[in-house]
Amino acid sequence: MLISSAIAPLPDWLWKAFVITFGLVIGSFLNVVIARLPHGESIIRPASRCPSCSEPIAWHDNIPVLSYLLLRGRCRGCSASISVRYPVVELLCAALFLAVATKFPPGWLLVVRDLPFVAMLLAITFIDIDHRIIPDELSLGGLALGLVTAYWVPGFGLWSAIFGALIGYGVFFLMSWFYYRWKGKIGLGGGDVKLLAMMGAYLGPTGVFHVVLISSLAGSLIGLSYAFILQRRGQADSLMAVAIPFGPFLVIGALYVYLLGDVLGLPVQL
Ligand SMILES: [Zn+2]
């Protein structure tokens, strides 16, 4: 299969190899975003340093996945172990980019809309797990990008993005209301509402409904199992006392709808 008119014809394998490499490089950048953005630090400077000995990391020790394997997960200077999460984020980013490039046609929209969307979702997931926050730079920045680029998406358009964002925003209030009634406390944060609005700008009104459905289901199942395990170990007083970040479940729902929705018969891109 050859890539169509958008760029010069490339053999399919070469295009995919390029997308995977690009995904690894962006994944490496996302590691910096995940580590620095919640602290309000610049994601451009300074260059990456070892968290233990603060030695700057040379470019040849900073090659995605490969350097981690060659250095056996340790800093060259002080031998402190490096979290396996770094290569995992890089590999996840490469896998997501490959999935996006397989689903959507090559072209400028892929570069300015589809790949940034999944990259931002990946960063949001790990920042929410680490800090229980979703930075506005990602959620509101992503919302703006989703709205601005929607006009050029065939069969989607600006209105789908606007309605999607509004419904994502509105549905959140319903969800947080039910959650409040159920648990008697506020469980869904303001970060989640902006994230759902952002997702609406990419997935449209129907898509965002599916996200809510899937993420609530996944969140309840995994959240309750997790709480049950903690309770069995005596680490939690009651099932209801355990709080887990909801952002990652919204991301799972969004990726499912975005990448697999039409395969599995969900009417997504309205
Ligand atoms: Zn070190």
Residues whose N, C-alpha, C, O or C-beta is under 5 A from the ligand:
A	BS01	ZN	C50 S52 C53 C75 G77 C78 S79 A80
